[in-house]
Each structure stands twice: as structure tokens, then as C-alpha cells.
């Protein structure tokens, strides 16, 4: 109860964006309110052209423009904040 951030709904109101354990790391997920489909949001804050499946990623909140503010952490690297 009351574990979702208040600003986790997409601007169109069709999805919730949240963080969950996905394998052995945390990943950002989108959950459809229409059909309940759970979809990982794949990204890598260190590279524009790849997906880092070993990094832990955390949803922080949605920006005013609808983009997600997230963090990413890996062993031997400082945590990165990104949009």
C-alpha cells in the first residue's frame, strides 16, 4: 500500500513506470493499465547504442515533458542520473 510514487503514471494515463528486480538487478518497467503487460524499458546511460543488462537501474520520477528521470549503477562505477 502506498509504495508507488505519486508521479509514476505516464502523461497519457495508460501506464505506470516503476522499478522492480529483474533477474539479479533492478530494472525500470512499464506496466500497461489496459492489459497488465509488463515491459522492461531497456537503456544504458553510458551508451546511446546498446543495452546494459548488468547495470541496476532505478526509476525516480517523470519529468514535466513525460520523460523518465532514472539512475544507473554498476560495480566499480559511481551512480549516474539521467533523463
N, C-alpha and C positions, 0 to 999 in steps of 0.2 A: 504494500500500500504506500502510495506517495513516493515511489522510488524513481519515477521518470522525471526528468527536468521539465519545467513548465513550458519551455520553448523547444520541445523536441518534435513538434508537428510541422511538416513541410508547409510552405505558404498556401498550397492548394488544398491542404487538409486531407490528402489521400494517404499519407504515410507517416510513420513515426521513425525517427532516426535515433539510434541508441548504440550502446556498446555491449558486447557480450563475449564470453570466452568462446573462441572458435579454434578448436584443436588445442594447442598449448599456449596460444597467445590471445590477447584481446583484439577484436576487430570491430569496425563500425558497420552497423547493419541498418538496412531499411526494411520496415515491416509494413506491408500493404494493409490498410484498413478495409479495403474492398474484399480481398480474398485470403488474407492472413499470410501471404507468401513472404518468406524471409529471404532477403538478398544481401550478400556481403557487398559493401562498397569498396572496391579494390583501388588502392592508390599507393604511392610511395612519395613521401615529401622530399626525398633526396634525389629522385629521378623522375623526369616527365614521361619517360617512355617504357616504364616497367612497373611491376607489382612486387612488393616485398612481402613475401609470406612469412618471414621470420620476425618481422617487426611487430611490436604491440602498438595498437592504435586506439585512441580514445576520443569519443565524441564529446565536445564541450558544450556547444550551443549552436543555434542557427543565427547567421548574420542577418541584418535587415534586408539584404538583397536575396536571401534564400540559400546562400552558400553555407556550408558547414564549417565551423571552426573546430579543428581537431589537433591532437598531439600524436606524436610518433616517438617511440623509444626502442632502442636496441642495445644489446650488450656492448659495452665499451664506447658508447656514444651518448652525448647529452640529449635530453628530450627536446624535440623540435615542435614549435607551434606553427600551424598553417591553416590556410583557408582553401 
